[in-house]
Each structure stands twice: as structure tokens, then as C-alpha cells.
Amino acid sequence: MSILDRFKLDGKTALVTGGGQGIGRGLALALAQAGADVAIMDLNEETANKVAQEIKEIGRRSLVYIGDVTVSKDCNNAVEMIINKWGKLDIAINNAGIGNWFDAENYPEEEWQKVIEVNLKGVFLCAQAEARVMIPKKCGKIINIASMSGHIVNKPQNQTAYNASKAGVIHLTRSLAAEWAKYGIRVNSISPGYIRTPLIDSEPVKKMVPEWLKMIPLGRLGEISDLQGIAVYLASEASDYMTGADIIIDGGYTVW
Ligand SMILES: NC(=O)c1ccc[n+]([C@@H]2O[C@H](COP(=O)([O-])OP(=O)(O)OC[C@H]3O[C@@H](n4cnc5c(N)ncnc54)[C@H](O)[C@@H]3O)[C@@H](O)[C@H]2O)c1
């Protein structure tokens, strides 16, 4: 088979959490363009339905599950919906995530908890639900969205919960990869740097961007499209010998 054919996802089914906007939307559309049917799990019904429509316009099937990744019943139900409708789940991108900024000494406990719950527990609960249906098939690709913040400490903003949660996602990925290799399930993560999403245009973030740009060797923010290639690679058989890896896509931020 030619190398380009090995990147194709024709006949595959996928789930993308937090796929209603931003990076999740971009990765869901990338999987669909590569040939997969893609289900979206998100809290926001309106945006999730819009992305589902975009997937259908690409010519693929799409499903929406409105649910919370921090609730195991929701994760299980999302996967069950896919199995009931499509019969199998080949690919899962655990992308839903949140952040907040507080100085460590004044971090409100409930704000810390929220970030760890969504970013770390949410990834685990989704991966668990996904693996339960992948194990009997002896194959599957799980892709967790971590962050360069799992490798470095961002500045000038203080975000210990986010940084710790993303470092957790990277090591959770390795742990699951080790446990599930015997079932043919590959588990890898992607660590994006600063990506231009609507969040970047919000007031508190906007004024930080010039500072960030000075710390990025390539001199620009990442685009969502900069992450699409790696997602398709990790979802496809071209990456069959890769598991437990974390791929940093950050314009070189972490090398300085
Ligand atoms: N934007 C960046 O620069 C950047 C950089 C590195 C990593 N990341 C990571 O990429 C992922 C996506 O980021 P984004 O910027 O696209 O975020 P975003 O806020 O634009 O989108 C997140 C999506 O997840 C959904 N979501 C949030 N909490 C959820 C929950 N509990 N259950 C189900 N859905 C939920 C939201 O409704 C939304 O649709 C996150 O894990 C984030 O930490 C983002």
C-alpha cells in the first residue's frame, strides 16, 4: 500500500470530545476529510450540531452526544451510542479541556478541582469507556490532547492546575499505552503550543500575545490547521508502531 493510502481513514469511526469548537472541531473535520465518520461529544448542543452538519457536508456520517466528560455515565453513553449506530469505534480524540489563571498561593480549591476534573479525570473516563469497546476488537487509536504546558511552565500567566493537569495527561497516556498495548490499542498524545482560537481574541489573553510571540522561535501562533496532520497520522495505520508518545507542536516554544 502506498504511504498516502496508509493515512486514509475510510470506513473508520471516530469520537471527538469537545468537538463543538476550536481545536476539537478542527480535528473532527480533519478525520472526516481523511474518510472517517465522526461523532461529537460536547456540552454545547448548538455548536456540536453545527460541526456535525459540517461533517455531513464533507460526505461522512456524524452523530452528536451532549454530555460532560467528567461524568462516567456520559462517557459510556456516548460510546454506546456510537456502537449502537455504527457498530464499532476505531478512533477517539479526548480533547475537551478548560483552563483558568490564579496565583498558586490564592488558588480557589473549586477552581483547581474544575480543571483537574475536566482535563485529567475527563480524559481518563473517556479513554476507559473507549477502551472497553476497543479491547474485544483488539485494535483502536486513542489520542489525548495534552499541551506544551505539560512540559514547560508558561509565563507570565500563572496556571498551576492547568500545567499539572496536562503533565498528568502525558503520563496517563504512557500508562494507558503500556496497559493496552496487548489489546492492540495505541494511545498517544498531542501537546499543542499557543494555538489561535477564539480564546486568544478575548481581552485578558489578547494583551499577553505579544509577550508570547517573543518566546516562539517560529514567531507566530499556531493555527488549528497546524494540528490536523498529526491527528490524522495518529488515527491512521501509518502510526501503528507508535504508542505512549507525546508529539509537541508549538512552533519551537519548548526548545528555548
Ligand atoms: N487553544 C490553545 O492554544 C491550546 C493549547 C494547548 C492545548 N490546548 C488544549 O486543546 C483542547 C481544546 O482547546 P480549545 O482551545 O479548542 O478549547 P475551546 O474552549 O475552544 O473548546 C473546548 C470545547 O470543549 C467543550 N467542553 C468543555 N468542557 C467540557 C466537558 N466537561 N464535557 C464535554 N465537553 C466539554 C466545550 O464546550 C468546547 O466546545 C483543550 O484540552 C486545551 O487544553 C489548547
The ligand as an SDF file (V2000), in Angstrom:
LIG
                    3D

 44 48  0  0  0  0  0  0  0  0999 V2000
   -6.0350   26.7720   22.3750 N   0  0  0  0  0  0  0  0  0  0  0  0
   -4.7840   26.5270   22.7020 C   0  0  0  0  0  0  0  0  0  0  0  0
   -3.8770   27.3540   22.4930 O   0  0  0  0  0  0  0  0  0  0  0  0
   -4.4140   25.2050   23.3210 C   0  0  0  0  0  0  0  0  0  0  0  0
   -3.0530   24.9150   23.5210 C   0  0  0  0  0  0  0  0  0  0  0  0
   -2.7060   23.6880   24.0750 C   0  0  0  0  0  0  0  0  0  0  0  0
   -3.6850   22.7600   24.3950 C   0  0  0  0  0  0  0  0  0  0  0  0
   -4.9840   23.0730   24.2020 N   0  0  0  0  0  0  0  0  0  0  0  0
   -5.9670   22.0530   24.5700 C   0  0  0  0  0  0  0  0  0  0  0  0
   -6.7620   21.7270   23.4390 O   0  0  0  0  0  0  0  0  0  0  0  0
   -8.0750   21.3560   23.8570 C   0  0  0  0  0  0  0  0  0  0  0  0
   -9.1060   22.1980   23.1290 C   0  0  0  0  0  0  0  0  0  0  0  0
   -8.8340   23.5640   23.3680 O   0  0  0  0  0  0  0  0  0  0  0  0
   -9.6050   24.7460   22.6320 P   0  0  0  0  0  0  0  0  0  0  0  0
   -8.7370   25.9510   22.7200 O   0  0  0  0  0  0  0  0  0  0  0  0
  -10.1050   24.2850   21.3180 O   0  0  0  0  0  0  0  0  0  0  0  0
  -10.8250   24.9330   23.6790 O   0  0  0  0  0  0  0  0  0  0  0  0
  -12.2810   25.5780   23.4630 P   0  0  0  0  0  0  0  0  0  0  0  0
  -12.6380   26.1630   24.7850 O   0  0  0  0  0  0  0  0  0  0  0  0
  -12.3240   26.4490   22.2480 O   0  0  0  0  0  0  0  0  0  0  0  0
  -13.1940   24.2860   23.1820 O   0  0  0  0  0  0  0  0  0  0  0  0
  -13.3760   23.3090   24.1550 C   0  0  0  0  0  0  0  0  0  0  0  0
  -14.6190   22.5160   23.8220 C   0  0  0  0  0  0  0  0  0  0  0  0
  -14.7640   21.5320   24.8610 O   0  0  0  0  0  0  0  0  0  0  0  0
  -16.0860   21.5540   25.3510 C   0  0  0  0  0  0  0  0  0  0  0  0
  -16.0610   21.1450   26.7610 N   0  0  0  0  0  0  0  0  0  0  0  0
  -15.5450   21.8190   27.8170 C   0  0  0  0  0  0  0  0  0  0  0  0
  -15.7430   21.1520   28.9470 N   0  0  0  0  0  0  0  0  0  0  0  0
  -16.3850   20.0120   28.6130 C   0  0  0  0  0  0  0  0  0  0  0  0
  -16.8880   18.9030   29.3520 C   0  0  0  0  0  0  0  0  0  0  0  0
  -16.7610   18.8500   30.6930 N   0  0  0  0  0  0  0  0  0  0  0  0
  -17.5020   17.9000   28.6900 N   0  0  0  0  0  0  0  0  0  0  0  0
  -17.6530   17.9530   27.3440 C   0  0  0  0  0  0  0  0  0  0  0  0
  -17.2170   18.9880   26.5890 N   0  0  0  0  0  0  0  0  0  0  0  0
  -16.5950   19.9940   27.2180 C   0  0  0  0  0  0  0  0  0  0  0  0
  -16.5450   22.9890   25.1810 C   0  0  0  0  0  0  0  0  0  0  0  0
  -17.9670   23.0830   25.1560 O   0  0  0  0  0  0  0  0  0  0  0  0
  -15.8970   23.3570   23.8470 C   0  0  0  0  0  0  0  0  0  0  0  0
  -16.7070   23.0100   22.7520 O   0  0  0  0  0  0  0  0  0  0  0  0
   -8.0980   21.5220   25.3770 C   0  0  0  0  0  0  0  0  0  0  0  0
   -7.8050   20.2920   26.0020 O   0  0  0  0  0  0  0  0  0  0  0  0
   -6.9670   22.5050   25.6170 C   0  0  0  0  0  0  0  0  0  0  0  0
   -6.4310   22.4270   26.9210 O   0  0  0  0  0  0  0  0  0  0  0  0
   -5.3850   24.2740   23.6740 C   0  0  0  0  0  0  0  0  0  0  0  0
  1  2  1  0
  2  3  2  0
  2  4  1  0
  4  5  1  0
  4 44  2  0
  5  6  2  0
  6  7  1  0
  7  8  2  0
  8  9  1  0
  8 44  1  0
  9 10  1  0
  9 42  1  0
 10 11  1  0
 11 12  1  0
 11 40  1  0
 12 13  1  0
 13 14  1  0
 14 15  2  0
 14 16  1  0
 14 17  1  0
 17 18  1  0
 18 19  2  0
 18 20  1  0
 18 21  1  0
 21 22  1  0
 22 23  1  0
 23 24  1  0
 23 38  1  0
 24 25  1  0
 25 26  1  0
 25 36  1  0
 26 27  1  0
 26 35  1  0
 27 28  2  0
 28 29  1  0
 29 30  1  0
 29 35  2  0
 30 31  1  0
 30 32  2  0
 32 33  1  0
 33 34  2  0
 34 35  1  0
 36 37  1  0
 36 38  1  0
 38 39  1  0
 40 41  1  0
 40 42  1  0
 42 43  1  0
M  CHG  2   8   1  16  -1
M  END
$$$$
